[in-house]
Amino acid sequence: MSAEKIATATATDEKHHVTFFRQSGWLMFASVTSGGLMYAVHPIVSRGVPPGEYGVFTTLLQVVALMGIPAVGLQPVMAQQQAAAITDEQQRIVASEFRAVWRAIFFIWLAMALVTGIFWQQTLAGLKIENSAALGMTVLVGLAAMWMPLVNGILQGRQNFFWLGWTNILQGVGRFGIICAVILLLHLWAAGAMSAVFLGIMVVVTVGSWLVRDVWKTSTVRVAWRNWLGRVVPLTLGLGAATFMLSADMIFTQNFFPREQTGFYAAAGMIGRALVFFTQPLSTVMFPKLARSKSTGEKSNALELALGATLLAGVAAAICCTFFPSLPLRLALYKPIYIATASPLVPWFAWCMLPLTLSMVLVNSLMARKNFSAVPWLVLVAIGYGVALTMVGRHAGSLADTQAGLRMMIQTLGVFNLLLLGVCAWFTWGKFRR
C-alpha cells in the first residue's frame, strides 16, 4: 500500500474516532444530565414518603421497564431501517412501518391493560401497593414508554444525536420538576410520582414526534409484516432478555421481602443500575454505525471503542463504590437511615451490574449486525434468572438477617449477569472465529 493511501486511511480512522467520541460525549453528557435529574427524584421521593412507599415507587419503575419489553426491539429496528434507508422508496417503507406500528402499539397496550384489570387485586397484593391509583398510572405510563422507542429510533437512525440527547434531557427535566411539585407541594406519594414519570415521557414523545414529523406526511406503502416481524422479534427477545436482567430483581424483592425493607434495597439498586444507564449512550452511538456498516460493507471499529470505554468507566465506578460505598448515596442526598442501611449493598450492586453493562454493548452489537443465533441462549439465561430469583427470593425473604437475604438476591443477579456476558462474548468472538 502506498504512503499516500496509508496516510488517507489513517486520517479517515482518526476522523471516525473523533466523530464517535464527540457524538458519544454529547450523548453521555445528555444521559448524565438527564440521569442526574432522574436520580435526584429518588432522594426527593425517599424524603417525602415512608420507605415502604419509596420501595413501591421504585418497583413500579421496573414494572414499566418490563412492560416496555414488547417494544424494546422497536428503537433498534427503526434505527437500523432508517440508517440503511438511502433511496426514497426505502424512506417510504420506514415511514409506513412507523405509522403502522404506532397504531399496533396502542392495541397491544390495550390488551396489557385488560390483563392487568383482570388480575388487579392480585397485582396490588403481590407488589404491596396500598393506593391503587399508583398501579393505574403505571399502566398509563406503559403506553407512553412503548411509543417513545419509535421516535427515538428514527432520530438514532438518522444519527441526529443532537436532538436525541436533548429529548433525553427534557425527559429528566420534566420528571424532576413535576415530582418536586407533587411530592413537596402536594404531598402525594407513589401515585403522584408515577404521574410525573408519565408526563416526562410524554414530553419526549411529543417533541420527538414533531422532529420526525415528515414520517407522518410521507406517502405510505404496504408493510411486509412477515419480513418486519422477522427483524423485530429477534431484537425484541435479545434486548428484552437484557432488560429483564436489569429490572426483574426489584420486583421479586418487593414480593418476597418486608415492605419496609425494600426501599433500602431500591436505593442501593438505583446506584448499581446507574452504571448501566450512564454507559448506554455508547451503545446508542454504536448501533446505527454498525447497522450502516453491515448494510454498506464498510469496516467499523465502533464496537471496540464502545466496549473499551464502557469497561473503563464501569470498573472505575465499581472501584469507587467499593472504597466509598456511602458516597453515591450521600451525593444523591438520601436520608441517613438509607445511607446506613443501603451502603453495605452498594459495592455488591456495582460489581454485579458491571457484567451487564458490558453485555448491553455486546447485545446491541449482535443485534445491529443481525447475528440472531445468540437470541435463544440470551432468552434461556433470562428464564433461568427468573426461576432462580423465585427460588432464592422465597428462601432469602424468610431469613431473620434481612441484609444477608438482600445480598443473596444481588449475588444471584451477579451470577446470571456473568453468564449473560459469557454467552454474548461467545457469539461475538468465539463462535465466529471457529
DOGULUM-402981 format. One record per atom (N, C-alpha, C, O): x, y, z. Coordinates in steps of 0.001 Angstrom, whole numbers, plus 500000, padded with zeros to 6 digits. Example, Ala and Ser with C-alpha at 12.3 -4.5 7.8 and 13.67 -1.06 7.14 Angstrom:
513190494310507800512300495500507800513200496700507800514236496681508465512850497750507080513670498940507140512900500030507870513409501138508039
***
This chain:
500853498811500000500000500000500000500889501238500000501861501299500752500565502236499159501373503434499049501268504270500311500323504144501089502284505144500498502284506010501676501083506935501674500534507256502728500666507375500452499517508279500360498240507595500826497435508196501538498048506315500422496855505586500826496865505311502326495829505384502988498055504993502858498150504745504290497803506008505073497091505945506075498308507156504616498019508418505284496542508749505226495956509225506198495936508483504045494498508750503900493681507875504825492755508355505479494021506563504889493294505636505764493450506032507227492499505964508006494698506458507601494926506875508982494113508108509335493530508197510415494083509062508406493300510279508645491823509976508766491125510573509587491336509035507938489917508653507995489587507992509328488560508288509939490479507079509780490267506408511068490244507417512213489417507327513121491182508396512155491216509413513199489939510242513200489423510599514259489430510548512002488194511319511902487031510540512495486198511101513207486975509220512196485907508384512750486007508320514268484993508366514964487243508213514784487430508193516232486913509477516859486183509450517850487304510609516262486881511893516802485369512042516757484753512493517723484770511658515622483315511760515477482603510871516484481629511284517113483105509636516633482463508696517559482480509248518982481456509243519666483644509723519426483731510190520807483058511541520997482605511854522097482986512346519939482250513605520056480761513323520228480112513905521097480217512420519393478802512078519495478521511336520802477523511594521475479418510411521148479234509681522411479340510624523596478603510500524575480285511585523494480451512535524585479211513379524803478834513653525942478567513798523701477347514591523832476225513754524446475534514201525362476052512527523928475005511675524491475321511290525931474416511146526754476614511123526235476989510838527619476625512024528508476095511845529604476914513243528030476554514437528789475039514516528977474548514779530075474302514281527875472840514327527960472320513257528908471400513495529691472928512063528827472495510968529688472805511258531148471986510991532028474001511810531407474370512143532787473459513242533332473021513190534481473181514240532485472296515327532918470893514808533207470321515077534264470347514057532246469010513502532435468994512504533593468096512514534434470023511633533611470086510649534682470246511296536039469654510854537024471064512367536089471212513072537349469901513645537842469598513589539033469114514202536912467803514742537290466857513625537720466103513774538682466905512496536990466020511382537345466417510759538678465559510339539455467726510700538940468158510150540216467958511134541345467813510736542501467950512423541021467615513419542041466173513269542507465808513711543596465361512640541664463979512338542031463927511407543239463060511543544102464861510462543293464785509417544321464977509949545741464198509588546624465973510786545996466037511329547360464842512197547701464427512248548859464277512886546704463081513693546968461925512793547383461230513063548362461728511712546617460637510784546949460926510087548272460034509945549109462188509646548468462519508917549700462382509797550933462076509301552017462607511109550778462453512015551909460991512397552154460612512739553275460174512336551096458794512784551224457797511699551535456645511993551855458220510419551446457292509314551691457981508289552582459205508318552705457236507388553205457847506331554019458677505382553155458449505297551948459649504658553756460483503732552983459684502707552189460052502370551064458594502210552765457780501232552046457174501805550782457113501120549761456725503044550831456132503692549662457204504003548617456935503951547417458420504325549072459517504529548129459858503222547415460159503222546221459810502119548143460027500818547514458989500524546451459311499973545398457732500893546723456667500708545731456957501530544480456821501032543362457357502790544666457660503663543526458773503075542662458650503019541439459859502638543298460984502077542549460586500786541841461009500531540714459774499980542507459297498742541885458456499046540658458594498378539633457588500042540745456737500381539608457552500898538427457162500704537276458680501553538699459562501962537611460103500743536865460222500762535640460429499691537602460918498472536959459786497734536248460011497076535232458570497843536784457411497267536088457236497933534735456947497265533742457411499255534692457322499982533420458371499470532444458088499296531258459581499230532938460643498707532071460253497350531490460506497080530316459637496498532310459219495185531815458030495302530868457931494546529902457129496244531136456013496467530214456515496915528844455885496648527821457651497594528839458199498079527571458937497030526772459384497316525662459083495800527306459816494760526573459202494464525199459955494284524243457853494403525051457324494181523696457767495224522680457767494962521478458145496410523162458568497480522255460071497717522298460566498630521637460812496908523069462226497185523244463002497015521945464045497641521760462501496168521040463175495988519764462855497054518746463464497098517676461887497932519070461446498907518069462512499965517782462756500299516623463147500492518832464144501536518578465293501027517716465638501684516734465903499879518040466984499415517155466513499057515754467238499284514785465289498493515625464790498158514293464570499418513472464976499491512312463923500411514079463705501655513356465031502345513058465209502915511982465967502294514017467289502881513776468009502152512657468638502771511799467910500828512675468548500002511651467963500294510283468700500476509313466628500340510201465960500614508931466264502029508438466559502237507261466188502992509350466425504382508953467876504592508530468145505319507574468815503956509240470227504106508900470531503533507517471393504039506798469812502470507158470053501830505865469171502383504756469333501995503600468233503286505079467305503840504077468008504937503289468186506053503775468400504606502079469136505548501237468241506124500152468319507316499854467391505292499556466534505745498460465198506264498997464858506049500160464442506956498124463126507460498514462173506314498825461346506419499730462287505227498079461416504074498321461674503486499699460734503124500406462928503388500081463258502871501409462764503814502506462354503358503573462799505108502256462276506072503218460769505914503390460252506036504501460066505642502296458611505419502388458302504157503183457323504111503929459134503138503022458933501893503776459093502160505268458302501673506075460123502938505641460348503267507046459158504037507614458692503744508715458664505032506853457519505829507322456278504956507474455517505126508426456070504038506561454898503151506619454966502250507846453964502047508532456156501708508120456314500850509288456116501649510578455492501167511523456637502841510608456496503697511793455022503914512119454613503726513264454236504299511153452834504631511402452005503398511707451093503453512531452310502291511054451559501060511313451848500529512715450940500086513419453108500577513111453481500074514435452946500988515534452572500520516609452911502289515263452347503234516230450920502826516603450543502818517775450137502488515573448754502052515827448722500698516535447921500482517445449599499791516110449606498455516701449957498506518185449426497729518979450850499419518557451257499538519962450053499854520841449926499324521944449173500719520349448010501085521159447166499862521477446705499714522609446955498985520507446120497799520744446847496774521612446214496072522400448176496681521474448938495799522367448825496293523803448624495508524730448957497611523973448841498194525319447437497976525872447274497706527062446429498092525023445055497891525467444868496475526005444184496272527008445479495494525332445395494111525804446119493953527142445632493258528033447284494598527286448019494533528551447219495177529675447197494668530796446562496296529379445744496969530391444572496091530816444195496073531987444000495364529861442883494468530171443335493333531083442639492983532036444499492759530790445030491676531633445303492199533042445004491529534031445872493398533124446124493997534443444830494201535208444773493986536418443784494619534493442487494805535139441922493504535673441312493482536743442119492420534937441610491116535374442303490666536659441674490111537560443624490918536725444408490486537896444749491685538793445823491730539394443849492630538875444094493874539591444423493647541066445450494116541558443559492938541756443751492727543189445005491900543477445730492190544429445266490877542666446460490059542857447727490884542666448709490698543384447703491806541687448871492651541437449106493613542594450242493812543025448026494209543094448158495122544236448740494397545444449604494935546137448272493182545695448759492423546849450206491978546639451022492074547556450529491491545437451875490985545169452944492064545269454048491801545745452623493281544824453587494382544859453417495260546097454109496266546252452492494873546975452265495591548241451913497067548007452433497957548679451024497302547044450600498659546698449345498989547491448348498272547405449387500057548254448236500447549067447277501368548320446066501298548530447805502232547450446971503150546674446865502633545241447841502664544492445683502159544863445511501553543550445736502546542411445993502132541280445644503852542690445888504849541649447317504764541129447571505093539970448256504325541971449648504177541540449761503135540440450499503320539472449022502031540593449046500989539566448367501476538292448845501209537189447254502190538440446570502723537271447454503666536470447469503608535240448189504533537153449091505452536470450242504707535820450718505112534760450697503618536441451774502817535868451346502198534537452126502154533586450114501728534479449591501170533226449591502237532137449925501950530987449222503456532487449208504550531520450622504893531058450843505188529884451577504852531985452970505104531622453442504094530582454243504416529704452931502860530692453354501822529757453104502192528311453924501874527450451991502857528016451690503261526639452721504258526135453262504094525042452995505292526925453983506297526515455368505677526367456125506037525466455693504736527263457011504098527222457176503227525979458301503042525515456095502689525430456195501882524213456193502736522953456710502310521921455617503941523020455678504852521876457048505516521755457512505793520649457686505768522878458941506526522869460032505886522010460719506619521298460238504551522031461302503977521198461112504210519702462086504232518949459880504383519273459644504614517851460280505923517396461050505943516436459960507010518084460503508308517675462010508366517925462748508946517128462470507772519021463906507756519287464657506935518243465790507259517887464017505866517752464651505035516732464891505792515438465938505632514810463924506621515031464110507422513821465242508421514028466098508571513155465259509106515168466329510065515450467691509369515494468676509890514971467741508199516114469003507465516215469465507006514842470646507129514516468555506479514033468912506010512700469402507124511800470267506904510952468860508314511975469333509478511209470599510078511804471126511067511295471086509469512894472256509944513622472078511406514040473024512193514077470816511732514354470501513064514877470712513032516391469770513165517172471975512853516781472284512665518192472086513955518989471910513914520207472115515099518300471892516364518993470520516381519645470399516639520843469475516103518850468120516131519401467802514877520206466965514914521108468464513769519884468285512579520710468761512861522132468150512415523103469857513606522241470338513995523566469411514975524250469153514862525449468896515960523478468034516968524088466696516392524555466181516804525594466131515457523814464884514834524275465122514060525571464259514007526447466313513460525676466668512766526911466729513735528082466232513440529170467343514899527853467437515911528901466048516434529283465749516624530462465206516664528271463862517175528543463052516196529386462255516605530230463261514904529154462552513923529975462972514037531434462134513979532334464281514201531669464753514353533039464243515620533688463847515609534853464248516729532931463757517996533464462276517888533823461852518328534891461488517292532906460057517161533152459756516299534362458924516654535196460446515149534455460182514256535591460576514912536907459827514851537882461746515537536937462218516156538174461299517295538615460920517376539784460945518165537681460121519318538031458748518932538546458258519489539528458136517971537872456775517589538267456790516820539582455892516984540407457803515983539781457873515245541050458109516200542217457555516005543298458926517228542006459104518235543063457758518836543455457482519068544632456919519086542432455613519685542710454693518713543440454067519087544432454601517468542966453612516547543542454047516018544906453197515697545737455358515920545153455833515391546435456002516504547466455527516383548595456678517587547083456996518643548050455831519595548294455644520084549407455050519854547248453963520824547389452624520152547654451879520573548539452314519103546885451006518450547024451032517276547992449981516768548384452247516837548385452408515743549363451725514454548903451129513730549700451826514187547596451322512921547061452422511874547154453594512216547313452051510591547054453024509535547230453320508864545886453507509554544884453365507540545853453804506836544648452924507164543442453433507276542327451631507317543644450728507623542519451094508956541874451128509067540649451369509966542698451760511262542155453096511196541450453282511822540407454042510434542016455356510304541387455251509616540023455950509998539084454392508617539908454233507934538628453563508835537592453814508692536396452717509758538038452132510715537093453218511613536517453151511992535347454220511958537327455345512746536838456162511964535816456642512535534836456324510663536039457032509820535079456300509820533737456925509919532681454977509708533788454170509703532563454346511005531790454572510983530580454245512127532474454343513413531794455750513641531246455912514243530185456771513162531965458137513296531482458362512532530189459006513039529271457831511303530109457971510507528883457170511127527745457607511109526594456000511675528062455180512285527019455852513516526417455593513856525263456708514185527183457492515289526615458379514770525489458465515386524427459042513631525724459907513030524703459089512613523482459489512866522345457942511973523723457110511508522616456619512689521781456627512634520551456193513753522453455655514916521739456730515635520929456546515906519743457848515942521575458933516645520879459520515760519777459774516230518668459732514487520083460279513574519081459359513417517879459830513363516743458058513343518114457097513228517007457148514461516114457008514351514896457346515631516710457457516847515911458740516857515092458741517308513946459839516360515674461119516346514964461111515398513769461804515639512781460333514324513852460262513358512741458909513465512040458389512480511515458348514675512038457002514864511506456883514488510031455780514256509537458008514426509329457933514067507915457432512645507717456865512333506670457637511750508737457164510374508571455637510309508596455045509344508113454996511351509166453530511385509167452988511874507826451819511654507508453840512541507039453389513130505780453794512307504560453197512441503491454793511468504716455287510678503587454226509684503124453545509058503936454100509553501818453152508570501277453583507171501685454770506848501684452612506355502031452912505039502597452798503944501543452177504113500494453412502835501861453301501621501048452842500500501970452796500669503188452512499384501398452047498250502203453209497670503000454291497442502458452979497432504294454024496900505169454107495387505001453101494682505085455319494903504763455541493458504676455732492929506099456852492811506597454605492618506732454645492285508154455504491062508456456165491007509493455498490094507564456273488884507833457772489208507904458470488754508810458246489987506950459657490373506966459968491288508153461020491176508782459033492193508444459264493131509540459326492398510870460212492659511684458391491483511095458407490707512334459650489826512420460163489566513509460130489369511263461350488576511258462551489354511757463516488766512246462498490680511635463578491524512156463326491923513601464245491908514421462078492283513919461811492865515234461731491817516340462117492098517475461239490615516036461091489604517086462434489193517673462563489162518897463454488873516854464752488542517460465331489690518271465900489471519340465188490921517764465686492073518509464943492245519826465549492531520858463636492069519782462835492206520996463228491159522035463355491468523220463417489937521589463789488880522525465197489077523057465435488898524251466142489445522182467523489632522615467674490797523576468247490652524655467157491955523181467246493129524057466309493009525253466600493522526333465182492327525052464252492107526161464867491250527250464603491468528432465689490270526864466374489444527863467293490299528725467339490135529944468033491221528082468917492109528839468111493054529734468513493328530865466988493547529237466130494423530039465583493689531260465503494257532349465209492434531072464716491633532192465802491467533248465520491548534443467047491235532815468148491089533767468363492373534554468782492330535711468082493503533941468294494795534588467208495127535602467482495793536600465980494672535363464833495189536113464154494191537040463472494601537979464319492901536805463463491922537483463721491813538977462793491531539734464956492029539427465285491758540829464450492594541792464061492117542858464170493863541410463414494742542308461989494227542495461439494311543593461397493702541442460019493213541523459947491972542407459032491845543221460902491056542254460917489852543093461222490214544549460651489628545470462113491169544753462429491594546117461210492211546789460930491943547957460490493038546042459275493654546584458248492602546985457508492785547951458205491510546246457224490465546509457600489612547721456727489221548495458904489319547892459315488341548897459796488955550217459840488260551232460157490242550219460730490840551412459727491784552073458785492234551421459915492092553359459012493015554051458993494383553366460019494882552906457811494967553313457603496226552598458514497343553111458987498168552330458758497368554420459544498463554995461046498324554706461807499251554984461490497168554147462909496963553861463253497185552386464414497424552053462275497110551520462573497148550084463039498524549619463735498631548609462667499566550336463126500902549968464640501031550049465247501721549229465260500373551033466717500436551184467400499650550059468421500084549524466841498514549711467357497750548577467225498568547294468116498554546445466108499281547162465873500104545975466917501204545846467365501502544738467310501812546964468308502880546927469649502358546432470279502978545575470092501217546969471353500624546508471233500174545049472179500308544273470067499640544685469865499183543316469913500308542308470384500115541187469432501485542688469487502633541784470931503027541480471238503441540362471822502900542472473239503188542237473814502168541258474540502535540335473494500896541456474000499864540555473467500016539146474218499877538180472182500300539014471593500451537678472109501699536965472083501775535737472579502679537745473131503885537133474347503551536269474591504218535264475115502521536651476269502121535845475842501728534440476534502025533465474694501058534341474190500645533031473651501845532261473957502019531082472852502668532928472203503782532244473215504806531730473063505326530625474241505096532522475172506148532148476151505717531056476753506573530408476323504416530839477172503954529740476355503576528499476928503257527457475030503610528604474174503244527477474378504134526244474243503635525127474699505432526394474902506254525195475962505717524246475872505931523037476968505022524774477986504446523903477369503426522954477716503392521773476459502595523456475758501631522609474811502336521642474625501893520509474214503440522098473293504186521245474003504742520021473464504699518915475215505266520213476001505773519087476509504624518223476539504726516997476908503526518872477477502395518147476477501727517215476840501330516107475215501594517645474251500764516938474050501186515477474219500349514590473693502459515185473472502810513780474739502721512938474666502472511735475900502922513559477150502824512811477402501379512376477819501132511245477148500428513276477306499028512911476231498582511920476494497772511031475015499118512079473944498779511136474281499267509728474092498543508750474785500506509634475175501027508318476381500277507780476477500030506578477307499911508670478468499134508245478035497790507658478572497340506645477057497157508309476530495885507805475867496070506445475984495211505570475168497197506267474443497449505030475373497806503875475154497377502742476415498595504161477298499093503096478556498259502910479235498385501891478876497405503883480093496611503784481336497337504254482443496812504130481173498551504796482319499300505297482722498770506677481890498306507456484018498855506947484519498395508240484252499451509306484364500648509039483899499011510515483657499925511620484296499370512889484184498180513187484956500236513618485556499844514909484751500384516079485275500551517180483455500660515831482604501238516873482462500303518068482382500770519204482428498981517832482281498034518938483479498116519879483308498193521096484685498102519326485879498147520164485918499440520978486269499419522158485560500562520353485570501840521057484535501853522186484828502271523306483317501387521873482248501393522875482557500444524024482339500778525189483067499256523693483340498260524732484487498716525633484415498565526852485539499270525040486665499742525843486276500871526775486649500869527948485524501842526258485101502967527095484159502512528201484242503001529328483259501574527884482326501051528887483059500308529988482734500453531166484051499510529605484826498749530592485570499689531536485545499498532752486225500697530984486977501636531818486050502388532772486336502506533964484937502894532236484006503651533073483382502762534141483251503170535295482993501536533754482351500627534696483267500190535820482859500160536981484525499844535480485478499409536505485801500561537454485862500368538668486007501767536898486305502926537749485163503194538720485402503460539898483910503126538234482765503366539106482635502284540170482313502579541321482886501020539788482778499926540754483846500038541843483571499775543014485061500426541458486127500607542449485766501741543412485964501620544621485245502822542881484828503940543723483744503506544711483788503867545887482769502728544224481696502252545103482220501283546161481640501174547241483316500577545857483881499631546809484554500354547971484368499991549132485337501379547646486090502091548686485258503173549371485513503529550521484270503689548661483431504755549233481954504417548996481277505117548242481452503363549627480089502894549319478988503878549678477925503884549058479243504707550679478199505660551067478220506934550228477267507712550253479324507150549472479475508401548732478355508642547721477781509731547717478018507667546858476938507939545898475599508197546564474787508966546049475359507559547709474112507802548434474104509191549058473072509860549102475278509619549544475365510965550116475220512026549033474542513035549224475866511783547887475751512730546779474312512829546293473865513885545846473593511712546387472191511711545979471265512268547057470051512346546865471851512655548199471094513313549284470029512405549904468956512871550289470331511109549997469434510214550718469484510516552211470476511046552712468423510180552908468361510385554354469360509454555055469729508419554499469799509810556267470805508996556971470407507531557123471264506649557059469115507261557325468714505860557505468960505046556240469291503863556323468802505671555058469094504986553800470596504766553652471033503694553235471386505787553997472841505673553875473373504551554764474222503768554340472875504478555988473350503459556920472945502049556479473731501111556611471740501897555963471220500565555646471597500098554247471830498909554030471659501026553299471896500640551907473369500592551531473733499902550579474231501310552256475659501386551891476329500016551764477082499812550812476088499058552685476745497758552535476357497020551255477084496129550814475224497378550655474779496697549445475334497329548175475322496698547118475824498575548261476252499308547063477408498618546335477324498457545117478512498191547032479593497511546295479128496236545599479556495943544483478253495479546259477736494266545636476999494599544335477194493941543313476160495620544392475426496005543193476376496488542085476193496153540915477383497273542463478293497837541466479008496746540676479055496795539447479563495763541379480311494708540696479393493719539990479743493185538938478228493476540561477307492527539920476629493125538697476174492385537824476553494454538618475992495102537441477022495305536336476655495481535174478322495283536689479358495530535688479287494562534501479381495016533361479125493238534716478999492360533549477800492711532662477839492501531450476744493243533265475572493596532467475849494819531595475347494905530474476649495772532104476980496936531269477730496502530019477481497024528932478645495549530166479388495041529007478487494204528109478595494262526884477600493428528720476669492617527936475760493480527081475438493112525951475341494632527610474482495534526851475158495984525556474521496054524505476453496287525643477194496686524441477238495539523438476980495737522250477567494333523918477692493188523020476348492769522435476276492387521267475276492836523240473949492512522716473564493481521603473059493067520560473805494770521827473500495762520799474327495525519542473836495701518428475580495126519722476427494824518570475888493627517788475806493673516561475523492564518492474972491378517831473685491702517086473477491245515962472824492495517718471558492827517084471757493756515881471075493608514867472684494711515987472934495635514877473459494896513663473144495258512529474267493851513892474840493075512789473963491890512392474342491077511549472776491805513015471797490765512707472345489365512973472022488417512257473174489243514006473651487930514448472672487382515484472920487445516688471564486848514994470457486462515869470588485061516451469717484626517204471660484345516118471797482988516641471984482978518159471777481950518804472377484123518731472555484193520188471233484346520926471171484091522129470183484754520239468932485127520904468353484005521764468012484264522918468222482764521264467653481709522132468437481517523426467850481238524472469751481664523362470564481486524558470414482649525523470432482459526739470265483857524984470016485008525850468686484858526584468586485140527778467676484414525856466359484202526466466440483100527515465810483199528568467203482062527240467347480960528198467994481441529493467591481026530579468995482314529383469623482883530587468599483695531376468538483594532602467797484495530683466786485313531367465750484444532069465351484746533194465313483377531424464347482466532050464956481811533285464314481719534331466195481361533152466877480766534301467012481742535449466906481363536616467248483011535113467359484052536131466036484241536858466012484375538082464936484253536113463628484395536738463322483243537683462792483455538774463658482016537266463448480852538124464312480940539374463852480649540479465577481346539191466491481453540326466031482531541306466117482338542518465540483670540794465044484720541682463862484232542518463731484589543689463010483419541915461865482882542648462330481970543787461854482074544918463259481082543467463742480122544467464544480823545564464329480586546753465470481688545149466299482392546133465447483368546944465636483492548154464509484062546289463677485039546974462839484418548078462704484998549156462279483250547823461468482589548851462306482237550073461852482366551210463540481790549824464416481437550941464964482685551624464912482800552849465494483627550825466145484811551386465149485704552118465493486312553132463915485789551616462920486638552254462487486147553618461921486907554404462749484876553910462347484316555209463468484352556245463266483967557396464669484822555828465795484859556765465598485945557809465018486993557528466081485687559004465999486690560065466926487872559766466608489015560091468075487585559144469027488626558757468636489146557370468973488549556348467925490262557361467428490804556095468567491195555162468473490985553953469649491768555712470786492173554882471389490971554162471762491070552993471485489855554846472018488644554215471106488178553088471578487749552035469803488264553314468859487874552271468945488779551054468886488308549919469085490082551288469200491023550167470492490791549393470510490902548167471575490467550101472841490155549411472693488925548531473276488862547448471926487957548982471707486764548163471005487111546852471316486532545810470066488047546897469385488477545671470368489146544711470327488912543504471261489990545267472234490677544417473245489682543848473627489784542682473673488732544657474625487727544187474024486873543076474723486488542138472742486579543180472064485848542100472097486663540811472326486127539727471863487970540948471961488874539804473358488812539183473490488735537962474399488845540020475761488836539517476115487562538781476761487611537734475706486429539308476000485143538671475380485076537276476045484665536325474144485467537148473475485372535850473928486476534895473887486289533679474358487622535423474941488634534539476259488151533943476550488420532777477059487437534740478290486845534209477979485802533140478660485717532118476939485012533394476536484009532407476083484679531112476406484213530020475335485772531239474889486514530062476083487072529294476116487014528064477061487612530015478256488146529362479020487049528630479529487272527532479100485874529229479774484759528568479101484370527265479773484116526265477766484322527272477027483998526047477282485055524976477533484728523817477215486326525374477439487418524409478849487366523829479040487549522627479837487114524692481220487060524226481431485892523270482139486025522272480829484762523567480989483582522708480426483842521312481061483506520313479249484432521242478639484670519937479240485892519229479046486065518026479961486732519963480633487859519323481987487454518759482366487894517673482716486621519489484090486279519065484291484785518896484659484339517810484059483999519939484416482588519901483767481809518793484453481111518048482442481909518660481703481101517692482137481411516270482355480504515467482266482727515955482525483097514572483995482917514212484319482717513042484885482982515189486281482682514901486451481208514584487237480854513705485727480340515285485806478911514985485227478628513615485203477476513181
***
